[in-house]
Amino acid sequence: MSIIDSALRSLHTLLQLPTNKSINIAGKRLLLLAPLSLASASFATITPLPQQNSFTIPSNMPTATPTSHPPHHPKHIVAFGDSLTSTTNGRWTDGPVWVERVAASVGAKLDNSAWGGAVSGPVPGPDGTMIKGWVPSVLDQVDRWERSLSEHKKKLLREEDTVYVIWAGGNDYFQLAKHVPYPVTVQVVRNLMGAVLTTPSRVVGNLQTALGRLVEGPTRARHFLVFNLPPLDHVPLVTDNMPSALRPVIKGWVKYHNYRVSQISDWIRNTYGPGSASPVEGLTVTLVDVYSVMEDVVANPNNYGFEHRDSRVEEPGYGRKGSERRLFYDLVHPSAWAHEKLAEVVVG
């Protein structure tokens, strides 16, 4: 048995994640997880947004009839995250990113605090030391943004027509992978198994903290888009530049990260639901299932219009290629074409 096979088998036994229940409509699937609303006692709602073809329901979430919805045409979008969303603090693709296209599509003004290279916040490395990143983390971004708000801006960002975006985590795991001792042996992989559980819990905890600060902050944020992570084990940086033994570990991190993201409804219920210490009315969190979308793209690229799944826009030694129908811009980032497709998924 290879290192990868051994690690995958260990990860499967270790994680034992619940299986998602998928609903297919009109031959399509894997768009938005539905809003998780706090408007009633049975607020863990799983319903499709208008004009959505399908959605995914984590099997352990109850369904209910929603009485509060995110705005269909927000006037403002406020974004926090990393290079998948960043526009003003570094642009890591060859054209507009998804959030720019979404804002333009719905006629919203974009306020983007995302930074290329950002992590969620402090996370422990393999040796126990804290990995903090080299640019403002999501927690830092929220803190800086709130401190910079003028009274006029606070009035503009009304609760009912402002959507807040939180998407990060990939850099946390890439940073962690950089701290893995070499050579990567079976024993090294086994030693990382504990981190498969502890690190995603810390990363998603940072994202929840950011969400909570916004809910309780000066603009009283009420409507959120929260993204899970794509399958990072398919990213060229991992497939082409990292030891093969790390792929199942990274896959395990992402799978457990996304499981924890799917459990945000429990955290919302305990923190802001009826009977909590600080109940909040009208709070909605829409989870965007990027992982399932990209898994389907990788398996069926032609269904999404991608003809060059493994080819990148920027190829060393080959110069710049057109991004049309190419999934990746470079070793890590999606092409502008891929961002366009993601925007279509989000808008519906």
N, C-alpha and C positions, 0 to 999 in steps of 0.2 A: 504494500500500500504506500502511495506517495505521501509526501508531507502535506500536500493540499488535501488529498482524500482523508487523511487522518484528522487534519484540523477541521475540515467540514463536518465529519462525523461527530467530532467532539462538540462543535458549535451547535449542531442540530440537537444533540442530547442536552446541552447546557441551556439553550434558549427556550425550546419548547413553546414557541410563540403561537398564539391563537391564529386560526386560519381566517382570512378575510372572506366575507360573503360578497360576491360581485353580482351586480344587476346589469344585464345587457339590454339595451333598447336600440332598435333600428340598426342592429348589427355593430354598434359601437359601444365602447366602454371606457372606463378609466379617466373620467374628467375630474369633477370636484367632489370631495367629501362635503356633505351638506353643513349648514350652519348649526352650531351648538348654542342654543338660545337659553337665556336665564329669565325669560319673561313669565314663566309659570313654574309650578312645583315640579312638573314633569318636563324639565327644560332640556334634557339631552336629546335634541331633535336631530333626526337624520332624514332630510327631505331634499330633493334636488332644487337648485336655484332655477329661476325661469330660463327657458331656452336651453337647458342642459340636456344632453342626450342620455347620460347615465351617471352613476355615482357608485362609490364603494362604501359598504357599511361594515365596520369592524364588528365581529359577531357578538362581542360582549357589551355593545352599546344598545340601550333600549330605544325604541322609536316613539315619537310623540308628534302631536300636531303643533307646529310652531305658531306663536302669537307675536313674534318679533322677527324681522328680517333685516339683513344688511341692506343699505341703500342700493338700488339698481343703477342709479346714475349719480354717484358721489360728485361733489364739487371739489373735493380735495383728497389726494392720496399722499400719505406720509409714510415713507419707506425706511426701514432699517435692515442692514444685512451686510453681505460681502460682495464679491465681484460679480455674482450672478445678477445683482440688482444695481450695483454702483454705476453712476453716470458722472457725477461732479467730482468724485474723489478717485478717479481712475476709471477708464473704460476698457473692458477686457473682452472685446469682440470687435467685429468689423462693421458694425452698424448699430442701430437702436436696440436697446435691451427690452425685454418683455414689458417692464413696468412703464416705460415710455410709451410703448404702443397701446397698452391698456388705458393709460391716462388720456392719450389722444383719442382713443376709440369712444370713451365715455364722456369726453369733454371736461375732464378734471384737471386741476392744477396740481403738478407734482412737486412735492417737497422731499428731496431725497438725501438722506444722511448716511446711506450705505457706503462702506469703504472696501475697496479691493484688498483682499488679504485678511479681512476681519475674522476673528473667532467670536464665539458666543460670549465669552468671558473667561475668567481663570478656570483651568481644568488641570487635574493632577497628571503628570507624566509617568512613564513606567517606573522611574526611580522615586516617585513621590513628590518631586519638586513641581511647582505650579508653572504651567505653560500659559503665558498671557498674551502672546502675539506681539506684533510690532506696529500695528495701527489701532485706532480706537475700536474696541470690541463693540458688540451690540449693546451691552450694558453701558459702555462709555458713550456710545452714540445717543442713546436715550437721555442720559444725564446731560450731555452737552446741549442737545436740542431743547430740552425743557428749560435749561438755564438761559438759553438765548431768546426765548419767546418774549415778545413785546406784548403789552396789554391789547394792542390792536390785533395782533396775530391770534391771540387767544380767543378773541371775539369772532374772528373770521372762521376758525376751525370749529364749527358747531358740531355737537354730538351727532346729530341726525344725518349729516351729509359728508362726513369725513371717514375714510377707511384707512386703517393703519396696517402696514405690511411688515411681517417679521419672517425673515428667511436666512438661516445661517446654520453652521454646524460642520460643513465639509472641511473647512480649514482647521477646525479643532482636531479632526481625525488625521488629516495630512500632517499637521504639526506633530501629533503623537507618533505617527509612523516614522518621522524623521529621527525620533529619539529611541527607536528600537535598536538594540545592539546587533552588530553584524559579526559573523555570518548569521543569517536567520535559520536556525536549526529547528527541529521538531520541539526541543525543549524550550527554546525561546518562544515559539508559538504557544505552547502549553502555558508558559508563564504569563502570556498576554490574555489568557482566557478570562481571568478575573476582571481585567479592564474592559472586556466586552460588555460587562454588565454595569460596572461603576462609572465608566467615562460617559456613555450616553445619558445616564441618569443625571450626571452633573451638567452636561451640555444642555439638555432639554430643561433642566432646572434653571439654567441661566436665561433661556428664552422665556420661560414662565415668569421669572422675576422681571424681565423687561416688559412683558405684557402687563403685569400687575402694576408696575410703576406708571405706565401710561393710563391704565384704568383709574388709578387714584391720583394722577397728576393734574396739572393746571388745566388741561383741555378736556379732562374727563372722557377719555377715549372709550368708545362703546362698540365699534365695529372693526374687526380684524380679519386679515388674510394671513394664515400661518401655513407655511409650506413644509412638507417633509423633504427628505434628501433623495436625490436620484441614486441609482445603483453605482456607487463610486468604483466598484470593481470592474466596470466597463470603461472607465475613463482612460484615455491613452497614457496618462502619467502613471497609472497603476499597471496597465497591461504591458506597457513597453519599457518602463523605467524602474519598476520596483521588483524585488525578488518575488517569484511566484508564490512562495510560502506566505507572503503577507496578504495575498488576495482574499483568502477565506476569512482572515482576521478583520480586514476592512469591511468585507461583506457582513460579517457578524456585527460590527459596530453600527453599520448603517441600518441593518434590520432591527436591531434593538432600539436604536435612536427613533426609527419610524414607529415602532410599537409604542414607545413612550410618548411620542407626539400624538398618537391616536388616543392616548389616555388623558390628554389635556382636559377632556370633558369632566373627568373625576376631580381634577384639581380645581376647575372652575366651580363645580358644585360645592366642594368643600370650602372654597375661599370666598365665593361671591353668591352662592345660591341661597334660597330661602332657608332661614334657620342658622346661617353662618353669622360670624361676628360682624361682617360688613357686607350685607346683601346689596346687590347692584341690579337694577332693573334695566332691561333693554340691551343687555350685553350679548353680542353675537360673535362667534369665532368660526370662520369658514376654513376648513383644512383642505389644502390643495395637494392631491396625491401625485406628485411628480414622479415618484419611484415607479408606480405602475405604468404611467405614461411612457417613461423611457424604456422600461423593460419591454413594453410592447413595440416601441420603435426599433429597438435592437433586434427583436425577434422578427418583426415584419416591417422593415424600413420602407418598402414600396407602398404600403398602405398609407403612409404619411408623406409620401413624395420625396423621401430621401433615397438618392441613388448612390451616395458615397458615404456609407456608414462609418467606414474605417479610415477614410481619407480626411485630412485636415486642410483648412484654408491656408495656414502657414506651415509649410513643410520644409525643414532644413535641407538646403541644397537644391530645392526645386522652386523657390520663390513663392510668390503669392498667387493663390488660385481664387477663382470666384467662389463665394460662399453658397451660392444657390445649390440646394440639394445636398449640402455637406453638413453632417451633424456637428462636427467639432471645428472650432476656430483654431485651437492650439492643443497642447497636451491636456488641458484642464477644462477650458471654457467652451460653451456652445457657440456655434456660428450665429450670425445675425438671422439667418434663415431659421435656425432652431428657435431662437428667441421669438421670432414671428409666430411660429407654430405654438409655442407656449402661451403667448398672448391670446391666441385664438381659443385655447383651452380655457384660460381664465375668464375671458369675456363670455364665452359660450356661443 
